[in-house]
Amino acid sequence: MALCIAFFVPFIAAALAVLFTRLFKSWAGWVLALFPAGLAVWFGAQVPAGVRGEVPSLTLPWMPDLGIDFALRLDGLSLLMALLITGLGTLVVIYAGRYLVHHEVLGRFYGWLLLFMGGMLGIVLADNTLLLFICWEVTTFSSFILIGFEHKEDAARESAQRALLITALGGQSLLVGLLLLGDVVGTLSISGTIAAADTVRDSPRYLAILLLVLGGAFTKSAQMPFHTWLPGAMTAPTPVSAYLHSATMVKAGVFLLARLSPVLGGTPPWETILTIVGTMTMVLGALLALGHTDLKLVLAYATVSVLGALVMLLGQGTAASIQAMVTFLTAHALYKGTLFLVAGSVDHETGTRDVAHLSGLRKRLPMTAAASAAASLSMMGLPPLFGFVGKELIYEACLEGPGGWPLAAAATVGFGGMVAAALRVGVQPFAGKTFRAEKPESKVHEAPPSMWVGPALLAAAGLVLGLVPWAIQPLLAMASVDIGGSQAGGLELTLWHGVTPALGLSAGSLVLGGSLFALRQPVLKGLRALNLSSHGPERFYQASLSGLIKLSSSMTRVLQNGSLHQYIVVTLATFGGLLALAVVLRLGEWPRGVSKYVLSHEVVVLVGILVSAVLAVVSRSALTSILALGALGLAEALLYVFFGAPDLAMTQVVVQTLTVILFALVFSRFPVQPHEHRFRWWTAALPLAVGGLITWIILHVASTPSHTRLADFYATQSVPAGKGLNIVNVILVDFRAFDTLGEATVLATSGLGVFLLFRTRSQRKKRQV
Amino acid sequence: MELFLAITVGGLFAAGFYCLMLHSIVRIALGLVLLGSATNLLIFTINGLQRGFAPLVPEGQEALSPPYADPVPQAFILTAIVINFGLLALLLVLVHRAAQETGTDDTRALRTELKDSKQ
């Protein structure tokens, strides 16, 4: 039950955000942070129970007929992610309260941020694939809003649109994949699916499921070639970048892969695709990071690189690689969150976040500089920080795993790029003797406490965990077991592994990164000349977007050209085509069992109907057509009389009479001569074909006549329940009285319309007088 | 009987659709009336017909015993007839006003006239 409350707390906080921001003004950040802080404490308190092997879970039926339950489960992996989400969330909420203090709609910002937190927490807690998907879409949508938060800027809108298009398309792919998965396993429960993993792997639909799920995970976690939305997402306010676009949301894809790896993992396609895509993303992301001087862009590409590394590790699938994945994910969340918040503070205090214009800030921003230094050392993977622990594990996993030396070499290159990126964003702005910034030195001062407490705490956590890694070891070990099964247990974190090949690779990446940083000017020039990010996926995205717009405008030109005649032809042809399809596929044979018995007076009436219809259509005179219409209505009323429907006959006579009078009234005073027309056979071809198809279908339907059970119900209940002998009347005014009320409403509305139309005319006449 | 009625309904639909394809808005209104009749007869036919035997419970009895005509489609049609009429009344007045404003009942001309009047 507590789990259920935990699930809803962020949503409640989101609902209260605007009110609280009004009430507490500049303290709103601290007050709203109490919600995630409380959650973090609660989740933290669950760790000992989790280590003992208890897995709290909860299942409430939601849509039982569809197999959709409100099912939550808090295993080790969920617990780790939940702690990151709520812990970082607390610090980001506090930070944003100061960072956006003068923003006019801070309350709305908090609302979306907390809604995102709820969605993200839902993803990691859900034990039902569709509940997970719903929360997944909540994060997609709130991310869209937050990226476009400065919606008056073109760039923000463009980036938001791009992020939505890419991640929502991935979401659709994920939905189909999850539904297919549910169909194969027979349950939507995630723990049930994991239990039935062999069924999935043996299923002929395995590959389709894998590719569809990967479509969702890769778009969300910005893997090549879907990574282009993440750098664009940097238009969001910096707290959002720190929270959504480095620490949590972009890891949702990685989380999903980790969650489903017991089901989908361990097969050749899984290993191949994840390893290749992950490695490519890791290396190219690191390379692209070096081509920028904007602090946030460098961090964004470095994040892409890390996400690639995490996916690559999941693809390897060995016990060591899963342990490395879990450890590095945690380390990354800590240092990257710090660096983003630091970048935000630098931007906030100095007015620029272009590293080319920044140096020597450490004297002016001591706390921020200290946090930045610790975090960038962690990013570079230097002891005694937690990043070092994670990086050593990755190198070991690569060397021991199926990827071997080539993969380890690729990782070294990737980390080399990250070292250079860390030096650029975390060290360069603060180092140096001369002070450089947009604002003069005297105007630049340390950020207020609410803006350095977050980065400082995160950086300190990275340092403490590096020194005493056994503190977090049980939690990470639990998460590893949840991903890789019991053979992934036995995680042992130590800061110093001795002199190993992994240490050699670490040194290699440091040398590579150091030299890349030393040669930063030529590297920057070269990469800018290559302009990598505007080729490939970027060009494809632009081309498909403009292609889509061209396609829709040409479709509008063809289909919505304003000609009523053409609309009707298109509608009728489509309708006829669908009917023809139904006839060809299902109703091809000659209808049997249709009554051909007919009485002579009935034939007379039917012929009368057809003749008046033809007359109404072909007559050139409007008056003849109107009279033919009247005759048709009366003949129809006779039919109703013959076949046991006296009420219909009476109504039909009255209404048809009114119709004819109305037509006659309108056209006796019609201001223009009605448009003449000649009957044309080629115009009649399409209507005749559709009419013929309708006849054919009626014959099929009517060949199996049945007295409805509904009819029996009304026949027996009309008198006892409705107190009426005329069953049709009882249906209308008693059993289905609401329909009749609706009908009366339509009639009244139409009457009002008629009245108003006449009135406007009389007013216009008055004006003319 | 269903066979012949089905043919009649098909014919009515054809006539209605034909009218919709014409350019005179008066004829289009006429087509809507034809389509309304066609639809009502379609609902009437598809569940089978019953000669005589209106769904009326004889005085003093509690329930109606077969044979009787199905009351459910009849209730639908009764609603449909009235709604059709409401729709038609509004349409005719609109047509009338449009013709008054623009001096034509040709949908092609109406379109250009309305465009001009907007400018």
Interface residues (C-beta under 8 A of the other chain):
Chain A: G562 S563 L564 H565 I568 V569 L572 V594 S595 K596 Y597 V598 L599 E602 V603 L606 I609 L610 A613 V614 A616 V617 A622 S625 I626 L629 L632 G633 E636 L639 Y640 F642 F643 G644 A645 P646 D647 L648 T651 Q652 V655 L658 T659 L662 F663 V666 F667 R669 F670 P671 V672 P674 H675 E676 H677 T683 A684 L686 P687 L688 V690 G691 G692 L693 I694 T695 W696 I698 L699 V701 A702 S703 P705 S706 H707 T708 L710 A711 Y714 A715 T716 S718 V719 P720 L725 N726 I727 V728 I731 L732 R736 D739 T740 E743 V746 L747 T749 S750 G751 G753 V754 L757 F758 T760 R761
Chain B: M1 E2 L3 F4 L5 A6 I7 T8 V9 G10 G11 L12 F13 A14 A15 G16 F17 Y18 C19 L20 M21 L22 H23 S24 I25 V26 R27 I28 A29 L30 V33 L34 S37 N40 L41 L42 F44 T45 I46 N47 G48 L49 Q50 R51 G52 F53 A54 P55 L56 V57 P58 E59 Q61 E62 A63 L64 S65 P66 Y68 A69 D70 P71 V72 Q74 A75 I77 L78 T79 I81 V82 I83 N84 F85 G86 L87 L88 A89 L90 L92 V93 L94 V95 H96 R97 A99 Q100 G103 T104 D105 D106 T107 R108 R111
